[in-house]
């Protein structure tokens, strides 16, 4: 199946309200397909990563962000586009906002999934059906029941539990980077920034997985649907 067929299959079982998003980490700008928007050049502004994902899933746009396009230094550091300074790694950006003390802040920053500094020049996002490239990760937003179905699909062959991390901030790292670096799906409660800049709604949660797991996820969706114990809408 190609990316468009993957999206059709996902919608067959999930009836999503927004497009699944394909994410690719760019080693060169030559990897960017035609008709891809660069925020600074084509839209006259800089965006957060979560804004770009929101535009991809709601408007159907393909966007590529480099450091000059990114307005979120935390997201840029997670993508390896910005050097992490001691002021950040020590936990100073967390203290009195998200943590009581600097040690708790340091632990919070240390836990964020990251790409190696300088390895990539940017990140490319597009609705899955428009993705003329092999993604690294797939990001899906939905309601609780839809995301539950994706978790059930992943466990169809494996059993056990699906483990995910929560920190309430920098969810672009959990959604896009963690599946790529760990090879495991993530079930994510969107962060504050995603709710402000990405316009995530109160009822929405998210699920992401490495692109290599797409066929296993689809097989699990189909099998659990046919079994009749778990479907969407839930009946």
Secondary structure, DSSP 8 states (H G I E B T S, - for coil): --HHHHHHHHHHHH--SS--EEEEEES-GGG--TT-B-HHHHHSS-B-HHHHHHHHHHH---EEEEGGGB--HHHHHHTTSS---HHHHTTTTTBTTTBSSHHHHHHHHHTS----TTT-SEEEEEEGGG--S--SEEEEEE-HHHHHHHHHHHHHHH-S-------SS-HHIIIIIHHHHHSS-EEE---HHHHHTS---TT-EEEEEEGGGHHHHHHHHHHHHHHSSS-SS--
